[in-house]
Amino acid sequence: MQKFIFEIRSRGFFLLVIAFLIISGLVYAEVTEQFDESSILHFQSISGNTSLDLLMWVLTEIGGIIPIMLFCFVMFVWRKTRRMGLILLLAILIATVLAGYLKDYVVDRPRPDLEYLGSELPIDVESDTTVLGGQGSFPSGHVARASALAFVLGYALSDRFPRGWVLLWIFPGSMALSRIYLLQHYPMDVIGGILFGIIIAAILANKLKLSEYLNSSKV
């Protein structure tokens, strides 16, 4: 993992950026509109299982800005994980603000305008309205945050758990699924969110020398 994607001059990182730019361009040009619309209509039709509906709601609420920031703050306060906590705090804040800017002022794609037909939920679904006040759709802020979290933690644990760190990506994958299932985002929105979150986290981890910190502290 470290050699493949961490260095911001690496081929892996370059391909990530190119992939994100291509997807952004396709969404902006509405090339993916038919695919996204048909996909979101399918998810609208399959809702209604109470247990699954509640699970998707819990997942999407966990990805809100407050729960994620609380987790990162705990890591920042704990001395052994302070550097990782700092990187995560910055990654979450920057990813949220920049994703909001892209959603509202660059891509400017409206969210799905469909009625949720599933079970009644305890509270309204977290829509992740940005600090900029808009309601754009691409990229997903929830998924960007989840991906940034998975990237930094996965990078930190990749040496100790050469295979186990991959399980961390269940979190952003589940987050992406929940956002589509609850009709908050289109499929391309969450794909863009995954790529965007990784890019932001990789840049910050590199600039704040996470690799050197992990080698010296053996976290």
Helices and strands as residue ranges (DSSP letters): I 2-6, H 11-28, H 33-46, H 50-62, H 65-77, G 79-81, H 82-101, I 102-106, H 141-157, G 164-169, H 170-181, H 187-207, H 210-217
